[in-house]
Amino acid sequence: MAPGELGDATQTVELLIEGMTCAACSARIEKQLNRLPGVEAVVNLATERANIRYVPQLAGLELLLATISRAGFVARPRVTTAVAEEQARKAEIRRADLRQLYFAIGLTLPLVAPMLHMLDPSTSIHDELLPRWLQLVLATPVQFWIGWRFYRGAANALRSGAANMDVLVALGTSMAYLFSAVVTLASLAHLHVYFEASAAVITLVLLGKQLEARARARTSEAIEQLVRLQPRTARVERNGELFEIDAALLIPGDIFIVRPGESLPVDGEVVDGVSTVNEAMLTGESMPVAKHAGERVFAATINAQGMLRCRATGVGEQTLLAGIIRLVGQAQASKAAVQQLADRISAVFVPIICVIALLTLLAWWSISGVFSTALVNAVAVLVIACPCALGLATPTAIVVATGQGAAAGILVRNADALERAGQISILAVDKTGTLTQGEPTLTDVVALAATADEALRLAASLEQASEHPLARAILRQAQAQGLSLPALDWFHAIPGWGVTGCVAGRRLSLGAATAVDRAACPAELIETLQHEGKTVVVLCAEAESLTPEQPRPRQAGQALALLAIADPLRKSSRSAVERLQAMGIRIVMLTGDHLATAAAIARQAGIDDYRAGILPGEKAAAVRTLKEGQTMVGMVGDGLNDAPALAAADVGFAIGAGSDAAIEAADLTLLRNDLTAIIEAISLSRATSRKIRQNLFCAFVYNVLGVPLAAFGYLNPVLAGAAMALSSVSVVANSLLLRRWHRSRAQPG
């Protein structure tokens, strides 16, 4: 039974895996895990982690760990709060590997150095600077002590019915070493020995792995820097006294103090104090954000000026920072669609190379009649074909990109979404809170059958129970004018229209002017206000028959006043739209506003294509319509009513200040309330796709060219080993160039 069929019965675990050397290793572990009932696993070579969704009743954590162990690897659950310990463990493993590498270099150099002497054309195989018995002594520990990891990895791979890089290295170096050992022990002086080839290949592979590990460690620096920003201690106020405690011990409701220059230990809400906070580490926005009582603050951000007294609201795994780290970890563990091709190739690559090496051996032996020449060429084929670069091509680019994105306030849910973001050709944009500031302001109260103050008082009373942005604008204006609000007896919200209710015994309705046809409403004035980009609502006194059970407005109601509300366009919206259009992306605005209001906002933003009067439930249908014809469609929104449309789009972008439902439904979350973040997300996606294509091209070309050259005798095993090590390092280094991407340099195109 698949996990997806059991819904909430599934659990998720992230495991750290030690011992993977190439794409064939990660593919084998993934295959073994996915064979278990109720398990869905994705194994990432670059991060050395497995993300596993499983049904505990069918396959528990112990079975998952045992399955990985049987495949020849060591796994353990990853604890997100123990990042420092994890880094320390990896550093210790690298130090141990480095010590072995030094031993290997020390033993191999005496074997390789005489090769320079062999460049002299007058030199023969009998003119060896080192006695063969000494070569045997030097090469043996390299082959069987330092190279034991390859034998162990090859045995585990073959035992599980697969083959990996270890098989190629172990097979190739063993052939060269054993042939040389037999020649030496049997005193066959007329045959050449290849101890330098076997030892040099192992040493070069280890050197490549060490360089690769150091480069891969740098891929996660963006996230590690975020982790280091969070302070370990917090200054807590309890019973009027200040105590410094471990930040991990804070609980929701605790009052903590943050002085100028200090980082916030947890998420919270400002209780007292006025200051500015640098949130660049979370949002990528360099300008400090003003904070006063009632404002939200976040862990790891830096208090710039005044002292803040805050109430903890999110601690531990509930902070925004922890959520970012968790989301980035999920994205880094996921696979892009293009990676599936590399996985399929890796699954059959090693067996095919073994066949090519055998054919090379037989062909050269039969043609030249010299077994040693045939052996050397076969070993070169085995060594140069290791599929390390192929396995690292995609995941290393994804790891770097998601880290850079997080540092710029762009959170990616999975690698597939990051890949698709750069391919969108249509971007559907919600108006309120996305193009506009999301803080509507009441601009006009037009009295009809009631005074302006009375109409505002009744409207504000009716909107007391509403969470709609327009309702908040009316309430803010009533509070600013100091109006007293009568009691609200009952209330009912009608999606896409407005609200109805009973205020101090009076049946009232407040809704869109276009939803009802009232002769008493001045149509020309409504149109004038709408053409100014304002949303017009009508306050009506309804008939006595209006009840909570049947609250929809009746045509017989009397219009008391018109209220016009404007939500100004963001300063950056027009330039962002122009830049997106320059990138070849068609912008479509979706809004529930009247056609005239939508036209005014679209005109201000520079948008030609807009859809007005769309109810919340119709946005998803509008997105699906845009997707017709295999068009890649993105959707940007920030509200609860945008969640279905975000889910329906090929790529959903949620503005960070929006609702949790919108963020949950989106593929990418933008922590800044700014449409320019979309440009940066698309730019990052396109830069990442370019790096992945470059990496895959290099990996494929490397093997396509290298294997024939080795098979035809143009590469000896030492050069093949160096080239193999260089290929992996070059792929990781190319991915690291993504660290040069910065949101300020995101350009159209």
DAVENSUL-V183470 format. One record per residue. N is the residue number from 0. PSI is psi in radians with two decimals (* if undefined). OMEGA is omega as a letter, one per 40 degrees, with the letter a starting at -180 (none if undefined). D_CENTER is the distance of its C-alpha to the mean C-alpha in whole Angstrom. Layout:
n | psi | omega | d_center
N | PSI | OMEGA | D_CENTER
N | PSI | OMEGA | D_CENTER
This chain:
n | psi | omega | d_center
0 | 2.29 | a | 29
1 | 2.58 | i | 25
2 | -0.67 | a | 23
3 | -0.39 | a | 22
4 | -0.20 | a | 26
5 | -0.05 | i | 26
6 | -2.04 | a | 24
7 | -0.12 | a | 24
8 | -0.13 | a | 26
9 | 2.75 | i | 22
10 | 2.83 | i | 21
11 | 2.40 | i | 17
12 | 2.56 | i | 18
13 | 2.17 | a | 16
14 | 2.44 | i | 18
15 | 2.31 | a | 18
16 | 2.28 | i | 20
17 | 2.47 | i | 23
18 | -0.10 | i | 25
19 | 2.37 | a | 23
20 | -0.36 | a | 24
21 | 3.13 | a | 23
22 | -0.53 | i | 21
23 | -0.58 | i | 24
24 | -0.90 | a | 23
25 | -0.65 | i | 20
26 | -0.65 | a | 21
27 | -0.77 | i | 24
28 | -0.79 | a | 23
29 | -0.72 | i | 20
30 | -0.75 | a | 24
31 | -0.73 | a | 26
32 | -0.75 | a | 23
33 | -0.21 | i | 23
34 | -0.36 | a | 27
35 | 2.57 | i | 27
36 | 2.35 | i | 28
37 | 0.47 | a | 26
38 | 2.34 | i | 23
39 | 2.07 | a | 19
40 | 2.52 | i | 18
41 | 2.13 | a | 15
42 | 2.27 | a | 16
43 | 2.08 | a | 14
44 | -0.71 | a | 16
45 | -0.72 | a | 14
46 | -0.14 | a | 13
47 | 0.78 | a | 16
48 | 2.75 | i | 15
49 | 2.22 | i | 15
50 | 2.07 | a | 14
51 | 2.23 | i | 17
52 | 2.17 | a | 18
53 | 2.82 | i | 22
54 | 1.94 | a | 25
55 | -0.58 | a | 27
56 | -0.39 | a | 30
57 | -0.62 | a | 30
58 | 1.87 | a | 28
59 | 3.07 | a | 27
60 | -0.64 | a | 26
61 | -0.70 | i | 29
62 | -0.66 | i | 29
63 | -0.81 | a | 25
64 | -0.69 | a | 26
65 | -0.65 | i | 29
66 | -0.74 | i | 28
67 | -0.66 | i | 26
68 | -0.71 | i | 29
69 | -0.48 | i | 31
70 | -0.08 | i | 29
71 | 0.34 | a | 29
72 | 2.84 | i | 26
73 | 2.27 | a | 26
74 | 2.62 | i | 23
75 | 2.63 | i | 23
76 | 2.50 | i | 21
77 | 2.26 | i | 18
78 | 2.03 | a | 19
79 | -0.44 | a | 16
80 | -0.09 | a | 19
81 | 0.78 | a | 21
82 | -0.73 | a | 18
83 | -0.74 | i | 21
84 | -0.69 | i | 23
85 | -0.76 | i | 21
86 | -0.68 | i | 20
87 | -0.69 | i | 24
88 | -0.77 | i | 25
89 | -0.68 | i | 23
90 | -0.67 | i | 25
91 | -0.69 | i | 28
92 | -0.73 | i | 27
93 | -0.65 | i | 26
94 | -0.71 | i | 30
95 | -0.75 | i | 32
96 | -0.62 | a | 30
97 | -0.68 | i | 31
98 | -0.76 | i | 35
99 | -0.65 | i | 35
100 | -0.71 | i | 34
101 | -0.74 | i | 37
102 | -0.75 | a | 39
103 | -0.75 | i | 39
104 | -0.75 | a | 39
105 | -0.63 | a | 42
106 | -0.46 | a | 44
107 | -0.60 | a | 42
108 | -0.78 | i | 44
109 | -0.46 | i | 47
110 | -0.63 | a | 47
111 | -0.59 | a | 45
112 | -0.74 | i | 47
113 | -0.23 | i | 50
114 | -0.51 | i | 48
115 | -0.62 | i | 49
116 | -0.53 | a | 53
117 | -0.18 | i | 52
118 | -0.33 | i | 51
119 | 2.11 | a | 55
120 | -0.45 | a | 57
121 | -0.12 | a | 60
122 | 2.41 | i | 58
123 | 3.03 | a | 58
124 | -0.25 | a | 57
125 | -0.23 | a | 59
126 | 1.15 | a | 59
127 | 2.31 | a | 56
128 | -0.54 | i | 56
129 | 2.35 | i | 54
130 | 2.58 | a | 56
131 | -0.60 | i | 55
132 | -0.60 | i | 55
133 | -0.66 | i | 53
134 | -0.72 | i | 50
135 | -0.73 | i | 50
136 | -0.73 | a | 50
137 | -0.68 | a | 47
138 | -0.48 | a | 45
139 | -0.86 | i | 46
140 | -0.58 | i | 44
141 | -0.74 | a | 41
142 | -0.78 | a | 41
143 | -0.32 | i | 41
144 | -1.07 | a | 40
145 | -0.61 | a | 37
146 | 0.13 | a | 36
147 | -0.53 | a | 37
148 | -0.59 | a | 33
149 | -0.65 | i | 33
150 | -0.75 | i | 36
151 | -0.78 | i | 34
152 | -0.67 | i | 31
153 | -0.71 | i | 33
154 | -0.76 | i | 35
155 | -0.70 | a | 32
156 | -0.82 | a | 31
157 | -0.59 | i | 34
158 | -0.54 | i | 35
159 | 0.16 | i | 32
160 | 0.48 | a | 33
161 | 3.09 | i | 31
162 | 2.54 | a | 31
163 | -2.92 | a | 28
164 | -0.66 | a | 29
165 | -0.64 | i | 31
166 | -0.78 | a | 33
167 | -0.79 | a | 34
168 | -0.82 | a | 34
169 | -0.77 | a | 36
170 | -0.81 | a | 38
171 | -0.84 | a | 39
172 | -0.60 | i | 40
173 | -0.70 | i | 42
174 | -0.80 | a | 44
175 | -0.75 | a | 45
176 | -0.85 | a | 45
177 | -0.70 | i | 48
178 | -0.80 | a | 50
179 | -0.69 | i | 50
180 | -0.75 | i | 51
181 | -0.79 | i | 54
182 | -0.73 | a | 55
183 | -0.88 | a | 56
184 | -0.52 | i | 57
185 | 0.02 | i | 59
186 | 0.78 | i | 60
187 | 1.40 | a | 60
188 | -0.38 | a | 60
189 | -0.18 | i | 60
190 | 2.55 | i | 56
191 | 2.69 | i | 53
192 | 2.71 | a | 51
193 | 0.68 | i | 47
194 | -0.66 | a | 46
195 | -0.57 | a | 45
196 | -0.83 | a | 42
197 | -0.77 | a | 41
198 | -0.72 | a | 41
199 | -0.67 | i | 39
200 | -0.83 | i | 36
201 | -0.78 | a | 35
202 | -0.75 | a | 35
203 | -0.66 | i | 33
204 | -0.76 | i | 31
205 | -0.70 | i | 30
206 | -0.77 | i | 30
207 | -0.71 | i | 27
208 | -0.64 | i | 26
209 | -0.78 | i | 26
210 | -0.70 | i | 25
211 | -0.75 | a | 22
212 | -0.71 | i | 21
213 | -0.70 | i | 22
214 | -0.73 | a | 19
215 | -0.57 | i | 17
216 | -0.52 | a | 17
217 | -0.30 | a | 16
218 | -0.43 | a | 13
219 | 0.26 | a | 12
220 | -0.59 | a | 14
221 | -0.76 | i | 12
222 | -0.68 | i | 11
223 | -0.61 | i | 15
224 | -0.66 | i | 16
225 | -0.74 | a | 15
226 | -0.73 | a | 16
227 | -0.37 | a | 20
228 | -0.46 | a | 20
229 | 2.13 | a | 21
230 | 2.66 | a | 24
231 | -0.39 | a | 26
232 | 2.82 | i | 29
233 | 2.59 | i | 30
234 | 1.90 | a | 33
235 | 2.45 | i | 34
236 | 2.07 | i | 37
237 | 2.18 | a | 39
238 | 0.67 | i | 43
239 | 0.00 | i | 43
240 | 2.69 | i | 42
241 | 2.34 | i | 39
242 | 2.46 | i | 38
243 | 2.06 | a | 35
244 | 2.94 | i | 33
245 | 2.28 | a | 30
246 | -0.48 | i | 27
247 | -0.26 | a | 26
248 | -0.08 | i | 29
249 | 2.52 | i | 29
250 | 2.71 | i | 29
251 | 2.35 | a | 28
252 | -0.34 | i | 31
253 | 2.50 | i | 32
254 | 2.14 | i | 33
255 | 2.68 | a | 32
256 | 2.37 | i | 33
257 | 2.08 | a | 31
258 | 2.87 | i | 33
259 | 2.37 | i | 32
260 | -0.13 | a | 30
261 | 2.71 | i | 28
262 | 2.58 | i | 25
263 | 2.34 | a | 24
264 | -0.53 | a | 24
265 | 3.06 | i | 23
266 | 2.61 | a | 22
267 | -3.01 | i | 25
268 | 2.32 | a | 28
269 | 2.23 | i | 30
270 | -0.83 | i | 34
271 | 2.67 | i | 36
272 | 2.74 | i | 35
273 | 2.31 | a | 34
274 | -3.14 | i | 32
275 | 2.54 | a | 29
276 | 2.31 | i | 25
277 | 1.93 | a | 23
278 | 0.33 | a | 20
279 | -0.58 | a | 18
280 | -0.34 | i | 16
281 | -0.74 | a | 14
282 | -0.28 | a | 15
283 | -0.03 | a | 15
284 | 2.11 | a | 19
285 | -0.45 | a | 22
286 | 2.28 | i | 24
287 | 2.63 | a | 25
288 | 2.24 | i | 25
289 | 2.40 | i | 29
290 | 2.37 | i | 29
291 | -3.07 | a | 32
292 | 2.29 | i | 33
293 | -0.25 | a | 31
294 | 2.62 | i | 28
295 | 2.50 | i | 25
296 | 2.78 | a | 23
297 | 2.60 | i | 20
298 | 2.51 | i | 20
299 | -0.14 | i | 20
300 | 2.81 | a | 21
301 | 2.19 | i | 24
302 | 2.14 | a | 27
303 | -0.73 | a | 29
304 | -1.52 | a | 33
305 | 2.97 | i | 35
306 | 2.40 | a | 34
307 | 2.40 | i | 32
308 | 2.05 | a | 33
309 | 2.72 | i | 31
310 | 2.20 | a | 30
311 | 2.28 | i | 27
312 | -0.55 | i | 25
313 | 2.11 | a | 22
314 | 2.81 | i | 23
315 | -2.17 | a | 21
316 | -0.09 | a | 18
317 | 0.02 | i | 19
318 | 2.78 | i | 18
319 | -0.68 | i | 15
320 | -0.80 | i | 14
321 | -0.67 | i | 14
322 | -0.69 | i | 12
323 | -0.83 | a | 9
324 | -0.71 | i | 9
325 | -0.78 | a | 10
326 | -0.71 | i | 6
327 | -0.69 | i | 4
328 | -0.72 | i | 7
329 | -0.72 | a | 7
330 | -0.70 | a | 4
331 | -0.49 | i | 6
332 | -0.23 | a | 9
333 | 3.01 | a | 9
334 | 2.40 | i | 11
335 | 2.77 | a | 11
336 | -0.64 | a | 14
337 | -0.42 | i | 16
338 | -0.46 | a | 15
339 | -0.62 | i | 18
340 | -0.80 | i | 21
341 | -0.68 | i | 20
342 | -0.74 | a | 20
343 | -0.68 | i | 23
344 | -0.75 | a | 25
345 | -0.56 | a | 24
346 | -0.51 | a | 26
347 | -0.04 | a | 29
348 | -0.88 | a | 29
349 | -0.82 | i | 31
350 | -0.69 | i | 34
351 | -0.73 | a | 34
352 | -0.67 | i | 35
353 | -0.69 | i | 37
354 | -0.76 | i | 39
355 | -0.72 | i | 39
356 | -0.72 | i | 40
357 | -0.75 | i | 43
358 | -0.65 | i | 44
359 | -0.77 | i | 44
360 | -0.87 | a | 46
361 | -0.72 | a | 49
362 | -0.83 | a | 49
363 | -0.66 | a | 49
364 | -0.72 | a | 52
365 | -0.58 | a | 54
366 | -0.86 | a | 54
367 | -0.48 | a | 55
368 | 0.06 | a | 56
369 | 1.91 | a | 55
370 | -0.65 | a | 52
371 | -0.69 | i | 51
372 | -0.77 | i | 50
373 | -0.70 | a | 48
374 | -0.80 | a | 46
375 | -0.76 | a | 45
376 | -0.66 | i | 43
377 | -0.72 | i | 42
378 | -0.72 | i | 40
379 | -0.69 | i | 39
380 | -0.78 | a | 37
381 | -0.73 | a | 36
382 | -0.78 | a | 34
383 | -0.28 | a | 33
384 | 0.07 | a | 31
385 | 2.22 | a | 29
386 | 0.61 | a | 25
387 | -0.86 | a | 23
388 | -0.65 | a | 22
389 | -0.68 | a | 21
390 | -0.43 | a | 19
391 | -0.21 | a | 17
392 | -0.86 | a | 17
393 | -0.91 | a | 13
394 | -0.61 | i | 11
395 | -0.68 | i | 12
396 | -0.70 | i | 11
397 | -0.74 | a | 8
398 | -0.82 | a | 8
399 | -0.76 | a | 9
400 | -0.78 | a | 8
401 | -0.59 | i | 4
402 | -0.78 | i | 7
403 | -0.69 | i | 9
404 | -0.76 | i | 7
405 | -0.68 | i | 8
406 | -0.41 | i | 11
407 | 0.16 | i | 12
408 | 0.42 | i | 11
409 | 1.94 | a | 8
410 | 2.21 | a | 6
411 | 2.27 | a | 3
412 | -0.72 | i | 5
413 | 2.86 | a | 5
414 | -0.60 | a | 6
415 | -0.71 | i | 9
416 | -0.68 | i | 8
417 | -0.68 | i | 7
418 | -0.72 | a | 10
419 | -0.51 | a | 12
420 | -0.61 | a | 12
421 | -0.08 | a | 14
422 | -0.06 | a | 17
423 | 2.48 | i | 18
424 | -0.28 | i | 21
425 | 2.33 | i | 22
426 | 1.96 | i | 20
427 | 2.28 | a | 22
428 | 2.18 | i | 22
429 | 2.58 | a | 23
430 | -1.07 | a | 26
431 | 2.14 | i | 27
432 | -0.17 | i | 24
433 | -1.11 | i | 22
434 | -0.65 | a | 25
435 | 3.05 | a | 27
436 | -0.31 | i | 27
437 | 0.15 | i | 27
438 | 1.39 | a | 30
439 | 2.61 | i | 33
440 | 2.35 | i | 36
441 | 2.10 | a | 40
442 | -0.54 | a | 42
443 | 2.41 | i | 45
444 | 1.89 | a | 47
445 | 1.92 | a | 50
446 | 2.37 | i | 53
447 | -1.22 | i | 54
448 | 0.29 | i | 56
449 | 2.76 | i | 55
450 | 2.82 | a | 55
451 | -0.75 | a | 51
452 | -0.72 | a | 51
453 | -0.73 | i | 52
454 | -0.73 | i | 50
455 | -0.67 | i | 47
456 | -0.77 | a | 48
457 | -0.73 | a | 48
458 | -0.75 | i | 45
459 | -0.66 | i | 43
460 | -0.74 | a | 45
461 | -0.56 | a | 43
462 | 0.05 | a | 40
463 | -0.56 | a | 40
464 | 0.04 | a | 38
465 | 2.55 | i | 35
466 | 0.11 | a | 32
467 | 2.49 | i | 32
468 | -0.62 | i | 31
469 | -0.63 | i | 34
470 | -0.73 | i | 36
471 | -0.60 | i | 35
472 | -0.74 | i | 36
473 | -0.75 | a | 40
474 | -0.73 | i | 40
475 | -0.72 | a | 39
476 | -0.69 | i | 42
477 | -0.72 | i | 44
478 | -0.65 | i | 43
479 | -0.57 | i | 44
480 | -0.01 | i | 47
481 | 0.55 | a | 48
482 | 2.42 | i | 49
483 | 2.42 | a | 50
484 | 2.19 | i | 48
485 | 2.92 | a | 50
486 | 2.59 | i | 49
487 | 2.03 | a | 47
488 | -0.85 | i | 48
489 | 2.81 | a | 46
490 | 2.52 | i | 43
491 | 2.25 | i | 41
492 | 2.37 | i | 38
493 | 1.84 | a | 38
494 | 2.34 | i | 34
495 | -0.10 | i | 35
496 | -1.11 | a | 38
497 | -2.50 | a | 39
498 | 2.74 | i | 40
499 | 2.80 | i | 44
500 | -3.05 | a | 46
501 | 2.08 | a | 49
502 | 2.01 | i | 49
503 | 0.74 | i | 53
504 | -0.08 | a | 54
505 | 2.26 | i | 53
506 | 2.12 | a | 51
507 | 2.74 | i | 49
508 | 2.57 | i | 46
509 | 1.94 | a | 43
510 | 3.14 | a | 41
511 | 2.41 | a | 41
512 | -0.43 | a | 44
513 | -0.22 | a | 43
514 | -0.32 | a | 43
515 | 2.61 | a | 47
516 | 1.73 | a | 50
517 | 2.15 | a | 52
518 | -0.46 | a | 55
519 | -0.15 | a | 55
520 | 2.21 | i | 52
521 | 1.72 | a | 52
522 | -0.70 | a | 50
523 | -0.69 | i | 51
524 | -0.70 | i | 49
525 | -0.80 | a | 46
526 | -0.66 | i | 46
527 | -0.80 | i | 46
528 | -0.71 | a | 44
529 | -0.64 | i | 41
530 | -0.30 | i | 42
531 | 0.07 | i | 41
532 | 0.33 | a | 37
533 | 2.56 | i | 38
534 | 2.22 | a | 38
535 | 2.24 | i | 41
536 | 2.68 | a | 42
537 | 2.26 | i | 45
538 | 2.16 | a | 47
539 | 2.55 | i | 50
540 | 2.09 | a | 52
541 | 2.91 | i | 52
542 | 2.77 | a | 55
543 | -0.36 | a | 56
544 | -0.15 | i | 55
545 | 2.09 | a | 51
546 | 2.88 | i | 50
547 | -0.52 | a | 47
548 | -0.44 | i | 47
549 | 1.30 | a | 48
550 | -0.10 | a | 46
551 | 2.38 | a | 45
552 | 2.56 | i | 47
553 | 2.67 | a | 51
554 | -0.35 | a | 52
555 | -0.03 | a | 55
556 | 2.73 | a | 53
557 | 2.23 | i | 54
558 | 2.12 | a | 52
559 | -0.62 | a | 52
560 | 2.79 | i | 50
561 | 2.40 | i | 47
562 | 2.19 | a | 44
563 | 2.29 | a | 42
564 | 2.31 | a | 38
565 | 2.42 | i | 36
566 | 1.75 | a | 32
567 | 2.57 | i | 32
568 | 2.45 | i | 30
569 | 2.56 | a | 27
570 | -0.54 | a | 28
571 | -0.13 | a | 25
572 | -0.81 | a | 25
573 | -0.79 | a | 28
574 | -0.62 | i | 27
575 | -0.74 | i | 23
576 | -0.75 | a | 25
577 | -0.70 | a | 27
578 | -0.67 | i | 24
579 | -0.72 | i | 22
580 | -0.62 | i | 25
581 | -0.39 | i | 26
582 | 0.07 | i | 22
583 | 0.36 | a | 24
584 | 2.23 | i | 23
585 | 2.25 | a | 25
586 | 2.26 | i | 25
587 | 2.13 | i | 26
588 | 2.30 | i | 27
589 | 2.25 | a | 27
590 | 2.67 | i | 29
591 | -0.01 | a | 32
592 | 2.88 | i | 34
593 | 2.68 | a | 38
594 | -0.74 | a | 38
595 | -0.72 | i | 39
596 | -0.78 | i | 37
597 | -0.71 | a | 34
598 | -0.69 | a | 36
599 | -0.80 | i | 36
600 | -0.74 | i | 33
601 | -0.69 | i | 32
602 | -0.75 | i | 35
603 | -0.61 | a | 33
604 | -0.18 | a | 30
605 | 0.50 | a | 31
606 | 2.24 | a | 30
607 | -0.52 | a | 32
608 | 2.04 | i | 31
609 | 2.64 | i | 31
610 | 2.06 | a | 31
611 | 2.87 | i | 33
612 | 0.41 | a | 35
613 | 2.13 | i | 32
614 | 2.75 | a | 32
615 | -0.74 | a | 28
616 | -0.22 | a | 29
617 | -0.17 | a | 29
618 | -0.73 | i | 26
619 | -0.70 | i | 24
620 | -0.66 | i | 27
621 | -0.69 | i | 27
622 | -0.75 | i | 24
623 | -0.60 | i | 25
624 | -0.72 | i | 28
625 | -0.47 | a | 26
626 | -0.17 | a | 24
627 | 2.46 | a | 28
628 | 0.43 | i | 28
629 | 0.52 | i | 25
630 | 2.37 | i | 23
631 | 2.06 | a | 20
632 | 2.30 | i | 19
633 | 2.74 | i | 17
634 | 2.32 | i | 18
635 | 2.26 | i | 17
636 | 2.94 | a | 19
637 | -0.13 | a | 19
638 | 2.92 | i | 22
639 | -0.67 | a | 23
640 | -0.10 | i | 24
641 | -0.24 | a | 21
642 | -0.81 | i | 20
643 | -0.67 | i | 21
644 | -0.66 | i | 21
645 | -0.70 | i | 17
646 | -0.56 | a | 17
647 | -0.43 | a | 20
648 | 2.78 | i | 18
649 | -0.63 | i | 16
650 | 2.10 | i | 13
651 | 2.26 | i | 14
652 | 2.11 | i | 13
653 | 2.27 | i | 14
654 | 2.31 | a | 16
655 | -0.51 | a | 15
656 | -0.01 | a | 19
657 | -2.97 | a | 19
658 | 2.77 | i | 20
659 | -0.60 | a | 18
660 | -0.70 | i | 19
661 | -0.75 | a | 17
662 | -0.69 | i | 14
663 | -0.60 | a | 14
664 | -0.28 | a | 15
665 | 2.74 | i | 12
666 | -0.58 | i | 9
667 | 2.38 | i | 8
668 | 2.26 | a | 10
669 | 1.98 | a | 12
670 | -0.31 | i | 13
671 | 2.43 | i | 16
672 | 1.18 | a | 19
673 | 2.22 | a | 19
674 | -0.35 | i | 19
675 | -0.37 | i | 19
676 | -0.48 | i | 15
677 | -0.74 | i | 15
678 | -0.77 | a | 16
679 | -0.71 | i | 14
680 | -0.76 | i | 11
681 | -0.71 | i | 13
682 | -0.76 | i | 14
683 | -0.73 | i | 11
684 | -0.81 | a | 11
685 | -0.67 | i | 14
686 | -0.70 | i | 14
687 | -0.75 | i | 12
688 | -0.69 | i | 14
689 | -0.75 | i | 17
690 | -0.71 | i | 16
691 | -0.77 | i | 15
692 | -0.72 | i | 18
693 | -0.78 | a | 20
694 | -0.81 | a | 19
695 | -0.69 | i | 20
696 | -0.82 | a | 23
697 | -0.75 | a | 24
698 | -0.79 | i | 24
699 | -0.83 | a | 26
700 | -0.67 | i | 28
701 | -0.82 | a | 29
702 | -0.66 | a | 30
703 | -0.65 | i | 32
704 | -0.72 | a | 34
705 | -0.77 | a | 34
706 | -0.84 | i | 35
707 | -0.69 | i | 38
708 | -0.75 | i | 39
709 | -0.73 | a | 39
710 | -0.59 | a | 41
711 | 0.14 | i | 44
712 | 0.27 | a | 44
713 | -0.02 | i | 43
714 | 2.27 | i | 41
715 | 2.88 | a | 42
716 | -0.59 | a | 40
717 | -0.83 | i | 39
718 | -0.64 | i | 38
719 | -0.72 | i | 36
720 | -0.72 | i | 34
721 | -0.74 | i | 33
722 | -0.69 | i | 32
723 | -0.79 | i | 30
724 | -0.72 | a | 28
725 | -0.60 | a | 28
726 | -0.77 | a | 26
727 | -0.76 | a | 23
728 | -0.68 | a | 23
729 | -0.64 | i | 23
730 | -0.80 | i | 20
731 | -0.74 | i | 18
732 | -0.68 | i | 20
733 | -0.69 | i | 19
734 | -0.63 | a | 15
735 | -0.35 | i | 16
736 | -0.32 | i | 17
737 | -0.33 | i | 14
738 | -0.30 | i | 15
739 | -0.24 | i | 17
740 | 2.38 | i | 15
741 | 2.53 | a | 16
742 | -0.51 | a | 16
743 | -0.31 | i | 19
744 | 0.16 | i | 20
745 | 2.05 | a | 18
746 | 2.68 | i | 21
747 | 2.66 | i | 22
748 | * | none | 22
